[in-house]
């Protein structure tokens, strides 16, 4: 069920503001949804081209998949330095954070400070999704906000699923209403919270169909209330109803997934185990050969003694 507002209502402007003390390189461009400006701390053609292409493609995908919003105006600043990142965001941002979307501004660490270009690309998509949701002007629960961002950025990988599996095993899974205050959580807690949030989107698609996100956002734009939008989109399920289904979904789909990690470890260790067996057998064979030599020497000695006795 896809419903869109008229195309002419959605110009996108990626606005530039003056950051005073930070000398930045400006890149301007044109997407199908409007013009944009990109600020980055250093000149890197690969990074610039990747960012521009991601901004163009992902904003287009969000609008074509989930419908138009009134505006989607935001600034993207890519920083190479931790001090810049903290100054442009907040002193309360934890060290493990690599991207932040606040107001109409995205601040993101370059691959130089985070991990890989692929990880950077997904983080940029994640933050763009936050800006998109913010333009609907309702208060989304944290689990939906983060889950939607991770879903659209394709960040729910096997490592995160195994993380859920381990936490199910040790009974550290939390309920949906406890998935909040992500930025005040420890690194390990935050990793679980983001993973669980992503799983919540998978669970909604599993129970309510592929169009559930589209439907929730459509009703959210109409009603300006997430609870009501969720109730209409699911045709009668409350968030409390879904919370019970969600825990069941985690147990049914991730409970024994940690075994996959053991399989990989065993597969990785097989060559070393074979090598150890080879060394063990080689050493044991050497000992056997040495023992046989000693036995032969003793037998020779006994034979000589018998010959001497005869003489």
C-alpha positions in Angstrom: 0.0 0.0 0.0 2.0 2.9 -1.3 0.6 6.5 -1.3 2.7 9.5 -2.2 2.2 13.3 -2.0 2.8 15.3 -5.2 6.4 15.3 -6.4 6.6 19.1 -6.5 6.2 19.3 -2.7 9.5 17.6 -2.1 12.6 19.7 -3.0 15.6 18.5 -1.1 18.3 21.0 0.0 21.4 19.9 1.7 22.3 23.2 3.4 25.8 24.5 4.2 26.5 26.4 7.4 29.7 28.0 8.7 31.6 25.9 11.2 34.0 28.8 12.0 37.2 27.1 13.1 37.0 24.1 10.8 38.5 24.4 7.4 36.4 22.2 5.1 36.2 21.3 1.5 32.9 22.0 -0.1 31.3 19.7 -2.7 28.1 20.7 -4.4 25.9 18.6 -6.7 22.4 17.9 -7.9 20.3 14.9 -7.1 16.9 14.0 -8.6 15.3 15.5 -5.5 17.2 18.8 -5.3 20.7 20.3 -4.8 23.1 19.5 -2.0 26.3 20.6 -0.4 28.8 18.3 1.3 31.5 19.3 3.8 34.5 17.1 4.4 37.6 17.6 6.4 40.1 16.5 3.7 40.1 16.0 0.0 39.6 12.4 -1.0 38.0 11.8 -4.4 36.9 8.2 -3.4 35.2 9.4 -0.2 33.6 12.4 -1.9 32.2 10.4 -4.8 30.9 7.6 -2.5 29.2 10.2 -0.3 27.6 12.0 -3.2 26.3 8.8 -4.8 25.0 7.6 -1.4 23.1 10.8 -0.8 21.5 10.7 -4.2 20.6 7.1 -4.2 19.5 6.7 -0.6 17.3 9.8 -0.4 15.7 8.7 -3.6 15.1 5.2 -2.3 13.5 6.4 0.9 11.1 8.7 -0.9 10.2 6.2 -3.6 9.7 3.3 -1.0 8.1 5.1 2.0 6.6 8.2 0.4 7.3 11.9 0.4 7.7 14.2 3.3 7.4 18.0 3.2 11.1 18.7 3.1 14.3 16.8 3.6 16.9 19.5 4.1 20.1 18.6 5.9 23.8 19.2 6.1 26.4 16.4 5.9 29.8 17.0 7.5 32.5 14.4 7.3 35.2 14.8 9.9 38.7 13.2 10.1 39.3 14.2 13.7 37.7 13.1 17.0 37.8 16.6 18.4 36.0 17.9 15.4 33.4 15.2 15.8 32.8 16.0 19.5 32.7 19.8 18.9 30.1 19.4 16.1 27.9 17.0 18.0 27.9 16.9 21.8 30.3 16.2 24.7 27.8 13.5 25.7 28.3 11.5 22.6 30.1 8.2 23.5 33.5 7.3 22.0 31.9 4.3 20.1 29.6 6.6 18.0 30.7 7.1 14.4 27.7 9.1 13.2 25.1 11.4 14.6 21.9 13.0 13.1 20.5 16.0 15.0 18.2 18.6 13.7 19.0 19.1 10.0 22.7 18.1 10.4 24.6 14.9 10.0 28.1 14.6 11.4 29.9 11.4 10.5 33.5 10.1 11.0 35.4 9.4 7.9 36.7 5.8 7.2 40.0 7.1 8.5 38.5 7.2 12.0 35.8 4.5 11.8 36.3 1.3 9.8 35.9 0.7 6.1 34.3 2.5 3.2 31.5 0.0 3.3 30.9 0.7 7.0 31.0 4.5 6.3 28.5 4.1 3.5 26.0 2.2 5.7 26.5 4.7 8.5 25.7 7.6 6.2 22.5 5.8 5.0 21.6 5.2 8.6 21.8 8.9 9.5 20.0 9.9 6.4 17.1 7.7 7.5 17.0 9.5 10.8 16.6 12.8 9.1 13.9 11.4 6.9 11.9 10.2 9.9 12.4 13.5 11.7 10.6 15.3 8.9 7.4 13.4 9.7 7.2 15.4 13.0 6.1 12.7 15.4 7.9 11.0 18.2 8.9 7.6 17.2 10.0 5.1 19.9 13.8 4.5 19.9 13.5 0.9 18.8 11.6 1.9 15.7 13.8 4.9 14.9 17.0 2.9 15.1 15.5 -0.3 13.7 14.2 1.6 10.6 17.6 3.3 10.1 19.5 0.0 10.3 17.0 -1.8 8.1 17.3 0.8 5.3 21.1 0.8 5.6 21.3 -3.0 5.5 23.2 -3.2 8.8 21.5 -6.2 10.3 24.3 -8.7 9.5 25.1 -12.2 10.8 27.4 -10.8 13.6 24.5 -8.9 15.0 22.2 -11.9 14.7 24.7 -14.1 16.6 25.0 -11.3 19.2 21.3 -11.6 19.8 21.7 -15.4 20.0 24.4 -15.2 22.7 22.3 -12.7 24.7 19.3 -15.0 24.5 21.4 -17.8 25.9 22.6 -15.7 28.8 19.1 -14.1 29.3 20.2 -10.5 28.6 17.6 -9.7 26.0 15.4 -6.6 26.9 11.9 -5.8 26.0 11.0 -3.2 23.3 10.1 -0.5 25.9 13.6 -0.9 27.4 15.3 -0.1 24.1 16.1 3.5 24.7 18.8 5.9 25.8 21.2 4.2 23.3 23.9 6.9 23.6 24.2 6.5 27.3 24.7 2.7 27.1 28.0 1.0 27.2 29.5 -0.2 23.9 28.3 -3.8 24.4 24.9 -2.7 25.6 24.5 -0.4 22.6 25.5 -3.1 20.2 22.8 -5.3 21.6 20.2 -2.5 21.6 20.9 -1.6 17.9 20.8 -5.3 17.0 17.5 -5.9 18.8 16.0 -2.8 17.1 17.0 -4.1 13.7 15.4 -7.4 14.6 12.2 -5.7 15.6 11.8 -4.5 12.0 12.4 -8.1 10.7 9.8 -9.3 13.2 7.2 -6.8 12.0 7.7 -7.8 8.4 7.4 -11.5 9.4 4.1 -11.0 11.2 2.5 -8.2 9.3 3.9 -8.4 5.7 6.4 -6.6 3.5 4.4 -3.4 3.4 4.2 -2.9 7.2 6.8 -0.1 7.3 5.2 1.8 4.4 1.8 1.5 6.0 3.0 2.6 9.5 4.7 5.7 8.0 1.6 6.5 5.9 -0.7 6.4 8.9 1.9 8.3 11.0 1.9 11.1 8.5 -1.9 11.2 8.7 -2.4 10.8 12.4 0.8 12.2 13.8 0.7 9.5 16.4 2.9 6.4 16.3 0.6 4.2 18.5 -2.4 4.9 16.4 -0.4 4.4 13.2 0.8 1.1 14.4 -2.7 -0.1 15.4 -4.1 0.8 12.0 -1.2 -0.6 10.0 -1.3 -4.0 11.9 -5.1 -4.1 11.8 -5.6 -4.3 15.5 -2.4 -5.2 17.2 -1.1 -2.8 19.8 2.6 -2.3 20.5 2.1 -4.4 23.6 0.7 -7.2 21.5 3.7 -7.0 19.1 6.1 -6.9 22.0 5.1 -10.4 23.0 5.3 -11.6 19.4 8.7 -9.9 19.1 10.2 -12.0 22.0 8.8 -15.1 20.5 10.3 -14.2 17.1 13.8 -13.8 18.7 13.6 -17.2 20.3 12.3 -18.9 17.2 14.8 -17.3 14.8 18.0 -16.6 16.8 18.1 -18.9 19.8 20.6 -21.4 18.5 22.3 -19.3 16.0 25.4 -19.0 18.2 26.2 -22.6 17.1 27.0 -21.2 13.7 29.9 -19.3 15.3 31.2 -22.6 16.8 31.1 -24.2 13.4 33.2 -21.5 12.0 35.7 -21.7 14.8 35.9 -25.5 14.4 36.3 -25.2 10.7 39.1 -22.6 11.2 40.8 -24.8 13.7 40.8 -28.1 11.7 44.1 -27.4 9.8 45.8 -26.6 13.1 44.3 -29.8 14.7 45.5 -31.9 11.8 49.0 -30.3 12.1 49.1 -31.1 15.8 48.0 -34.7 15.1 50.8 -35.0 12.5 53.4 -33.7 14.9 52.2 -36.0 17.6 52.3 -39.0 15.4 55.7 -38.1 14.1 57.1 -37.8 17.6 55.4 -41.0 18.7 56.9 -42.8 15.7 60.3 -41.5 16.5 60.0 -42.8 20.1 58.9 -46.2 18.7 61.9 -46.4 16.3 64.2 -45.4 19.2 62.7 -48.1 21.4 63.0 -50.7 18.7 66.7 -49.8 18.3 67.2 -50.2 22.0 65.4 -53.5 22.0 67.6 -54.7 19.0 70.7 -53.6 20.9 69.6 -55.5 24.0 68.8 -58.6 21.9 72.3 -58.4 20.3 73.9 -58.1 23.7 72.0 -61.1 25.0 73.0 -63.1 21.9 76.6 -62.3 22.5 76.4 -63.4 26.2 74.9 -66.7 25.2 77.7 -67.3 22.7 80.3 -66.5 25.3 78.7 -68.9 27.8 79.0 -71.7 25.2 82.7 -71.0 24.7 
